[in-house]
């Protein structure tokens, strides 16, 4: 059995491992899988797990960055979370849980997570880390050196590191890693064709994925302006939160049960949202330009923004309303060069450790 231990910070960590899981299945359909995720991740993607008979377990403590608001990291709470993880009593409580969960594991795949690496090593379970950042990278500007050093020591207890594109320094890798390419969900051709038929329009399609706003204007005003000339696609949850007018012909509501956003990203002429890795990678693979909200006080934003801008894939959105509209008009003109997905290449390399 392959066990995935996945960061609970957002959904992009989970969706890229779905992509890896499917690639592994295409090479060997006899392998069983277990996903260790948060309750929130499970509730959002429970239909996927039900269909694929994937086990989950969320009963133990796992440190994570804390968001005080949608666009701001709570530094003090985040540091406390990781200090708790290194605490001796917390380790004792978690060791028995991890030992139970990993009991039948033949290969462990970490997406950012590290806290259980010492247990996996004691159990002689080969461990592969797949990451575009490390926790020690994110905490280094804010936490004391001893805490980041302790976390780095845990992060180093793996057999193999895969560094994904648009990554931070990943200092704990110590140059012991491989860069095998982009890991992202692939477009479903049948579903894509259905979407194109159902959203048949001669105007440009703009997909708004989230409202992590770090500016003075209101998202409602932006959508109102955009729908005068373009078709705007928004998730149902976002639609309900914003209390938008349902009778707007240029507003397409994405049903809450639709989870494969890569298909919407593919048909979009522009994506607006938070620069989470899931959205970033799927924009890169489709060649769709991305205009994104800034997240305050998180080091990941800097290398992500640099990478996207260098690839002409997005712009920082900390502008006036008129500047935002100007940026949209510039970006909406066409697709950019797409980045090839390397899911199967990564899967083949990982299977060498089984």
C-alpha positions as CSV (number, residue, x, y, z in Angstrom):
1,X,0.0,0.0,0.0
2,X,1.1,3.6,-0.8
3,X,0.2,6.1,1.9
4,X,0.0,9.8,1.1
5,X,0.6,12.3,4.0
6,X,-0.7,15.6,2.7
7,X,-0.6,19.1,4.0
8,X,-3.9,20.5,5.2
9,X,-3.0,24.0,3.9
10,X,-5.5,24.3,1.0
11,X,-6.6,21.9,-1.7
12,X,-3.7,22.1,-4.2
13,X,-1.5,19.7,-2.3
14,X,-4.4,17.1,-2.4
15,X,-5.4,17.6,-6.0
16,X,-1.8,17.2,-7.3
17,X,-1.6,13.9,-5.4
18,X,-4.9,12.8,-7.0
19,X,-3.1,13.3,-10.3
20,X,-0.1,11.3,-9.1
21,X,-2.4,8.5,-7.8
22,X,-4.0,8.2,-11.2
23,X,-0.7,8.1,-12.9
24,X,0.5,5.3,-10.6
25,X,-2.7,3.4,-11.2
26,X,-2.1,3.6,-15.0
27,X,1.2,1.8,-14.4
28,X,0.1,-0.7,-11.8
29,X,-3.6,-1.0,-10.9
30,X,-3.0,-3.6,-8.2
31,X,-1.7,-0.9,-5.7
32,X,-3.9,0.2,-2.8
33,X,-3.8,3.7,-1.5
34,X,-4.3,5.5,1.8
35,X,-4.7,9.3,2.1
36,X,-4.0,11.1,5.4
37,X,-5.7,14.5,5.1
38,X,-7.7,17.0,7.1
39,X,-11.4,16.7,7.9
40,X,-12.0,19.8,5.7
41,X,-10.2,18.3,2.7
42,X,-12.1,15.0,3.2
43,X,-15.5,16.8,3.4
44,X,-14.8,18.7,0.2
45,X,-13.5,15.7,-1.8
46,X,-15.5,12.9,-0.2
47,X,-17.1,11.8,-3.4
48,X,-13.7,11.2,-4.9
49,X,-12.7,9.0,-2.0
50,X,-16.0,7.1,-2.0
51,X,-15.6,6.3,-5.7
52,X,-11.9,5.2,-5.4
53,X,-12.2,3.4,-2.0
54,X,-9.3,5.4,-0.6
55,X,-8.9,5.2,3.2
56,X,-8.4,8.4,5.3
57,X,-7.4,9.1,8.9
58,X,-7.3,12.5,10.5
59,X,-7.2,11.7,14.2
60,X,-3.8,13.2,15.1
61,X,-2.1,16.5,15.4
62,X,-0.3,18.0,12.4
63,X,1.3,21.5,12.5
64,X,0.3,24.0,9.8
65,X,0.5,27.6,8.9
66,X,-2.5,29.5,10.4
67,X,-4.5,32.1,8.4
68,X,-6.0,34.8,10.5
69,X,-7.9,36.2,7.5
70,X,-8.3,35.0,3.9
71,X,-5.2,37.0,2.8
72,X,-3.0,37.2,5.9
73,X,-0.9,34.6,7.8
74,X,-1.0,34.6,11.6
75,X,2.7,34.4,12.3
76,X,2.5,33.9,16.1
77,X,-0.1,31.1,15.8
78,X,1.8,29.4,13.0
79,X,5.1,29.4,15.0
80,X,3.2,28.0,18.1
81,X,1.7,25.2,16.0
82,X,5.2,24.0,14.9
83,X,6.7,24.4,18.4
84,X,3.9,22.2,19.7
85,X,4.8,19.6,17.1
86,X,8.4,19.5,18.3
87,X,7.2,19.3,22.0
88,X,8.2,15.9,23.6
89,X,4.7,15.2,24.9
90,X,3.1,15.9,21.5
91,X,5.6,13.5,19.8
92,X,4.8,10.7,22.2
93,X,1.0,11.0,21.6
94,X,1.5,11.2,17.8
95,X,4.1,8.4,17.5
96,X,1.6,5.7,18.5
97,X,-1.1,7.1,16.1
98,X,1.4,7.2,13.2
99,X,2.6,3.7,14.0
100,X,-0.9,2.4,13.7
101,X,-1.7,4.3,10.5
102,X,1.5,3.3,8.7
103,X,1.3,-0.3,9.8
104,X,0.6,-1.7,6.3
105,X,2.4,0.9,4.3
106,X,5.0,-0.2,1.7
107,X,5.8,3.4,0.5
108,X,5.1,6.8,2.1
109,X,4.7,9.9,0.0
110,X,4.8,13.2,1.8
111,X,3.4,16.4,0.4
112,X,5.2,19.0,2.6
113,X,4.5,17.0,5.8
114,X,7.4,15.8,7.9
115,X,6.3,15.1,11.5
116,X,6.0,11.4,11.1
117,X,9.3,10.8,9.2
118,X,11.1,9.4,12.3
119,X,8.4,6.8,12.8
120,X,8.5,5.8,9.1
121,X,12.3,5.4,9.4
122,X,12.0,3.2,12.5
123,X,9.4,1.1,10.6
124,X,11.8,0.9,7.6
125,X,9.2,2.4,5.3
126,X,10.8,4.1,2.2
127,X,9.7,7.8,2.1
128,X,9.5,10.2,-0.8
129,X,8.8,13.9,-0.4
130,X,7.1,15.9,-3.2
131,X,7.1,19.6,-2.7
132,X,7.2,23.1,-4.1
133,X,8.2,24.4,-0.6
134,X,9.2,23.2,2.8
135,X,7.8,24.3,6.2
136,X,11.3,25.3,7.3
137,X,11.6,27.6,4.4
138,X,8.3,29.3,5.3
139,X,9.1,29.6,9.0
140,X,12.7,30.7,8.7
141,X,12.0,34.5,8.5
142,X,9.8,34.4,11.5
143,X,10.7,31.5,13.9
144,X,13.8,31.1,16.0
145,X,16.8,29.2,14.5
146,X,16.5,26.2,16.8
147,X,12.9,25.6,15.7
148,X,13.6,25.8,12.0
149,X,16.7,23.6,12.5
150,X,14.6,21.0,14.3
151,X,12.0,21.0,11.5
152,X,14.8,20.7,8.9
153,X,16.2,17.7,10.7
154,X,12.7,16.0,10.4
155,X,12.4,17.0,6.8
156,X,15.8,15.4,6.0
157,X,14.6,11.9,7.2
158,X,13.4,10.8,3.7
159,X,14.9,8.6,1.0
160,X,14.1,10.9,-2.0
161,X,13.0,14.5,-2.7
162,X,11.1,15.6,-5.8
163,X,11.3,19.4,-6.2
164,X,8.3,20.7,-8.2
165,X,8.4,23.9,-10.4
166,X,8.0,27.4,-8.9
167,X,9.6,26.2,-5.6
168,X,11.1,28.0,-2.7
169,X,14.8,27.3,-1.8
170,X,13.9,23.9,-0.1
171,X,17.1,24.3,2.0
172,X,16.5,21.0,3.9
173,X,17.0,19.1,0.6
174,X,20.7,19.8,0.8
175,X,20.9,19.6,-3.0
176,X,19.7,16.0,-2.7
177,X,16.7,16.2,-5.0
178,X,15.4,15.8,-8.6
179,X,13.3,18.1,-10.7
180,X,11.1,15.9,-12.8
181,X,8.6,18.4,-14.0
182,X,5.0,19.6,-13.4
183,X,2.6,17.5,-11.3
184,X,-1.0,18.6,-12.0
185,X,-4.4,17.2,-12.9
186,X,-5.0,16.6,-16.5
187,X,-8.0,17.8,-18.5
188,X,-10.9,15.4,-19.0
189,X,-11.6,15.7,-22.7
190,X,-15.2,14.5,-22.5
191,X,-16.1,16.8,-19.6
192,X,-14.2,19.6,-21.4
193,X,-16.3,19.2,-24.5
194,X,-19.5,19.2,-22.5
195,X,-18.4,22.4,-20.8
196,X,-17.7,24.1,-24.1
197,X,-21.1,23.2,-25.3
198,X,-22.9,24.3,-22.1
199,X,-20.9,27.6,-22.0
200,X,-21.1,28.5,-25.6
201,X,-20.2,32.2,-26.0
202,X,-18.5,34.5,-28.4
203,X,-17.2,36.6,-25.5
204,X,-14.1,35.9,-23.4
205,X,-14.6,33.6,-20.4
206,X,-13.2,34.7,-17.1
207,X,-12.9,32.3,-14.2
208,X,-12.8,33.7,-10.6
209,X,-11.7,31.0,-8.2
210,X,-11.5,32.8,-4.8
211,X,-11.7,36.2,-3.1
212,X,-8.5,36.6,-1.1
213,X,-8.6,40.3,-1.4
214,X,-5.7,42.5,-0.4
215,X,-6.9,45.8,-2.0
216,X,-9.4,48.5,-1.4
217,X,-12.1,47.6,-4.0
218,X,-14.9,45.1,-3.7
219,X,-15.1,41.9,-5.8
220,X,-18.8,42.5,-6.4
221,X,-17.9,45.7,-8.3
222,X,-15.3,44.0,-10.3
223,X,-17.7,41.2,-11.3
224,X,-20.4,43.7,-12.2
225,X,-18.0,45.5,-14.5
226,X,-16.7,42.3,-16.1
227,X,-20.1,40.9,-16.8
228,X,-21.0,43.9,-19.0
229,X,-18.6,42.5,-21.7
230,X,-17.5,39.0,-20.7
231,X,-18.8,35.7,-19.4
232,X,-17.7,35.4,-15.7
233,X,-17.6,31.9,-14.2
234,X,-17.7,31.6,-10.3
235,X,-18.0,28.6,-7.9
236,X,-21.4,28.3,-6.3
237,X,-20.0,28.9,-2.8
238,X,-18.4,32.2,-4.0
239,X,-21.6,33.2,-5.6
240,X,-23.6,32.7,-2.4
241,X,-21.0,34.5,-0.3
242,X,-21.1,37.5,-2.6
243,X,-24.8,37.7,-2.9
244,X,-24.6,38.3,-6.7
245,X,-27.6,38.8,-9.0
246,X,-28.7,35.4,-10.3
247,X,-30.5,36.7,-13.3
248,X,-27.2,38.0,-14.9
249,X,-26.9,36.3,-18.3
250,X,-23.1,36.7,-18.3
251,X,-22.6,35.0,-14.9
252,X,-22.1,31.2,-15.0
253,X,-22.4,29.5,-11.6
254,X,-20.2,26.4,-11.2
255,X,-22.1,23.7,-9.1
256,X,-20.5,23.0,-5.7
257,X,-20.2,19.3,-6.5
258,X,-18.0,20.1,-9.5
259,X,-14.4,19.6,-8.3
260,X,-12.4,19.3,-11.5
261,X,-11.5,23.0,-11.9
262,X,-8.7,22.1,-14.4
263,X,-11.4,21.8,-17.0
264,X,-12.8,25.3,-16.3
265,X,-9.2,26.6,-16.3
266,X,-8.7,25.1,-19.7
267,X,-11.7,26.8,-21.3
268,X,-11.0,30.2,-19.6
269,X,-9.3,33.1,-21.3
270,X,-8.3,34.4,-17.9
271,X,-8.2,33.1,-14.3
272,X,-8.5,35.5,-11.3
273,X,-7.8,34.1,-7.8
274,X,-5.4,33.2,-5.0
275,X,-1.9,32.0,-6.1
276,X,-2.3,28.6,-4.6
277,X,-0.2,25.9,-6.2
278,X,-3.2,23.9,-7.6
279,X,-4.4,26.9,-9.5
280,X,-0.9,28.0,-10.6
281,X,0.1,24.6,-11.9
282,X,-3.2,24.0,-13.8
283,X,-2.9,27.5,-15.3
284,X,0.6,26.7,-16.4
285,X,-0.4,23.4,-17.9
286,X,-3.3,24.9,-19.9
287,X,-1.5,28.1,-20.9
288,X,-4.2,30.3,-19.3
289,X,-3.1,33.6,-17.9
290,X,-3.5,34.1,-14.1
291,X,-4.1,37.3,-12.3
292,X,-3.9,36.6,-8.6
293,X,-4.5,38.1,-5.1
294,X,-1.4,38.7,-2.9
295,X,-1.2,36.7,0.3
296,X,0.5,38.7,3.1
297,X,3.4,37.5,5.3
298,X,4.1,34.2,3.5
299,X,7.4,33.6,1.8
300,X,5.8,31.3,-0.8
301,X,4.2,34.3,-2.5
302,X,7.6,35.7,-3.5
303,X,9.0,32.8,-5.6
304,X,5.5,32.0,-7.0
305,X,5.0,35.6,-8.2
306,X,8.5,35.8,-9.6
307,X,8.1,32.5,-11.5
308,X,4.7,33.3,-12.9
309,X,5.7,36.8,-14.0
310,X,8.9,35.5,-15.7
311,X,6.7,33.1,-17.6
312,X,4.2,35.9,-18.4
313,X,1.6,33.9,-16.6
314,X,0.2,36.5,-14.2
315,X,0.5,39.8,-12.4
316,X,0.3,41.0,-8.8
317,X,-3.2,42.2,-8.0
318,X,-2.7,45.1,-5.6
319,X,-4.1,47.8,-7.8
320,X,-6.9,50.3,-8.2
321,X,-10.1,49.2,-10.0
322,X,-9.1,50.9,-13.2
323,X,-5.6,49.3,-13.1
324,X,-7.2,45.9,-12.5
325,X,-9.5,46.3,-15.6
326,X,-6.4,47.4,-17.7
327,X,-4.5,44.3,-16.6
328,X,-7.5,42.1,-17.5
329,X,-7.7,43.7,-21.0
330,X,-4.0,43.0,-21.5
331,X,-4.0,39.4,-20.3
332,X,-7.3,38.3,-21.9
333,X,-5.9,38.6,-25.4
334,X,-4.7,35.0,-25.7
335,X,-3.2,31.9,-24.3
336,X,0.4,31.6,-23.3
337,X,2.8,28.7,-23.9
338,X,1.6,25.7,-21.8
339,X,3.9,23.6,-19.6
340,X,3.8,19.9,-20.2
341,X,2.5,17.7,-17.3
342,X,5.0,15.0,-16.1
343,X,2.7,12.9,-13.9
344,X,3.7,9.6,-15.4
345,X,7.5,10.5,-15.3
346,X,7.1,11.2,-11.6
347,X,5.1,8.1,-11.0
348,X,7.7,5.8,-12.6
349,X,10.4,7.3,-10.5
350,X,8.4,6.8,-7.3
351,X,7.6,3.2,-8.1
352,X,11.3,2.4,-8.0
353,X,11.1,2.7,-4.2
354,X,8.4,0.0,-3.9
